[in-house]
Amino acid sequence: MAIDAQKRRLFRRQPSSSIRPPYSRTDADFTDLCNRCQLCIPTCDTGILIAGDGGFVEVDFTKGECTFCGKCQQVCEAPVFNPEQAKPWSHLAVVAHHCLAFEGVMCQTCRDNCDVTAIRFDLHAKPAPTPHINPDLCNGCGACVASCPVQAITMKVPTSTD
């Protein structure tokens, strides 16, 4: 049974901020096409897929990172994936102001866990180097999210004001 995404949004106070598995179609298409079988959840190597709102699969980066292994796509019987997309998703890492580095504490855990070196630190900042995300390098894997000791990193879709 298909879910009418427009009607579903009427009951939400804000648009969905859920992050779907990599290479998923738009959120509205995903919820229309997903049958909520959740076969992909146990196949995820890093355990980041969870049953979210309404039983639809979401990514929880506090549990780990996405390795883009494609196992979720392989077991899915619904046409919710578009592997021809150039990027796995459009969200990027964002560092909040409660980051330890902004508080003057020396911490570079996010950079140390970023395999694509999208996080660099401004070494001239005092009293501690501060992080900067390169949006051209960030693939949204989420390795920095789970490793942050104060949960100061989130994933979000960039807007023109970011």
N, C-alpha and C positions, 0 to 999 in steps of 0.2 A: 504494500500500500504506500503510495507516494505521500509525502508530507508537503502541504502547501506552505512554502517558506514565507510568503507574504502574510498569511494569517498567523503563522507562528510568531513573526516579528511584532505583531500587534500586542502580544502579551509580554514583550520584553521592554524594559525601560531604555535600553540602549542596544545598538547593533552588537552582534556576537563578536566577542574578542577571542573566540576559540581558534586555536591553531590546529589545523587538520594535518594528517600525514603528508610527507613530501610528495610533490607532483599531483596533489589533489586538485580537482576542479574548484571553482568558486564555492564559497560557503553555501550559498543558496542551492547550487547544483548538487553539492555534496549531500546536503540534507534531503534533497528531493530523490536522489538516486541510491543512497546508502540504505541497505536493508537492516542495519544494526545487528548483523550476525556476530560481530566482534571477533571473527577468526584471526584478524590481524594482531590483536593484542598479545596473545601468547607467542607469536612468531617474532616479535620485535626483540632483536639481540640485546638492546640496551634497556628494555623495559620502560620506555617513555610513553607508550601508548596506553591510554586509559579510557574507560567508558565515561563520557562526559554528559553534559546536559541532554536529556531526552534519549540517552543510550547511544548517542553518536560518538564515534571515536575522536579523541583529541590528543594532542601532544602535551605532555607535562615535562618541561625541561628541568624542573627541580629534581627529577629522578635520574637525569643523565643527558647525553647528547644523541643526536641523530647521526648515524654513520652513512646514511643514504644507501643502505644495503639492498633495498628494493623488495625485501621479503613481504612487507605489508601488501605491496602491489601484486605479488605472485599468488597469494592466497585469496585475494579479494575476487568475488564473483560478480560484484556490482561494477558498473562503469563509472566509478568515482575518480579514477586517476587519468591524468593526461601526461604520460611520460615524454611527450614531444615538447613540453614546456622547456624553455631555455634555462629557467631557474627552478629549484625545488619549491620555493615559496617566496613571497615578497617581504616577509618580516626580517628585521635586523636587530642586533643587540643594541640596547640603550642602557647607559649607565646613569643611575639616579644620584641625587646629591648626597645621599647618606653613605655613599661609597667611602670606605676607610681612607683612601688616598685624599679625598676632598676634606677629610677631618684631620689630615696631617699624619696619618699612620702609614708607614711603609708597607704596602701590599700590592703585589702584581700577580696574584693568583690567576686572574682572568687571562692575562697575557700568556702566562705559562701553560695554560690549557688550550690555547687557540692554535690549532694546527695550521691554519691558513695565514697566520700572523696578521690578522685584521686589527688587532689591538696594539697600540703603541702608547708609550708613556712620555709625556712632556717632562724631560729631565730638568728643565729650567724652573719648573713650578716649585714654590717653597711653601710649606716646609717639606712636602713629599711630592714626588712625581705624580702627575694626574693622567688618567686614561683617556684615550681618544679612539673611537671606532672608525675604521676606514670602510665606508659603505660599499666601495668597489671591490673590496676583498672579503667582506663578511658574507658567508653563505648561509647564515642563520642556523647553524648546527646546534647551538645551545650549549656547547662545552663550557662556556664561561658562566652560564647561569647556575648550574649545579655546583660549580666550584667556588662561587663567591661566598665568603664566610658570613656576610651580612645581607644576602639576598638583594643586592643593589643593582643587579642586572636583570632586565626583562627583555622580552622579544615583542616588537610591535611593528606594524606596517608604517613606514615613514610617510609623513605628510609634508606639504610644502612649508610648514612652519618649523619642521625639525631641522 
